[in-house]
Amino acid sequence: MNNKNSFLKDLSDYLDIELSEYDCKRIGGYLDEYVAKLPLVKEPPTVIFSAPKVIYRYIGSGNSDTRRVVNVDDQQKIIDLVARFTGVTEKSMKGKDRYSRIVFARHIAMFYINKYCNETLVQTGKIFNRDHTSVLSAVKNVRDKIDTGDYDHIEIIERITKELSIPLEKTA
């Protein structure tokens, strides 16, 4: 029961919403059904109880084979890649400067960390000393550049995507 409550709290934090008692009972019921269908093993897999975000990703996504879950350790790898391809230091990305090339590098890093490291907007914002609305704006700006084919910026985005070996899909 304690693991289920922990999972529901982490799920609530991950989704950045407050779950009602009704929602908790309903999700808990689905979780019980899901766990009951798992094959019995001598030791429960550590993923089930230590990383509820990863479980939610697998349960919640109907097409989990097309999604790539990146380890939290890859956050630094993403920041290093963005720094290498844009020439902007990590310190500048996390700083207060608003020069366009620094903002662009910061937005790319926020986009990849938010999308591929399973971080919430709030958690991603904390990495860059920003609030969740800044991350939301960054993700939207990068997505717009991808969708419109902004040739000045798309080359850097494609190089980082290729280096990370992840699919980059258009939304439109």
Secondary structure, 3 states (H helix, E strand, C coil): CHHHHHHHHHHHHHHCCCCCHHHHHHHHHHHHHHHHHCCCCCCCCHHHHHCHHHHHHHHHCCCHHHCCCCCCCHHHHHHHHHHHHHCCCHHHHHCCCCCHHHHHHHHHHHHHHHHHCCCCHHHHHHHCCCCHHHHHHHHHHHHHHHHHCCHHHHHHHHHHHHHHCCCCCCCC
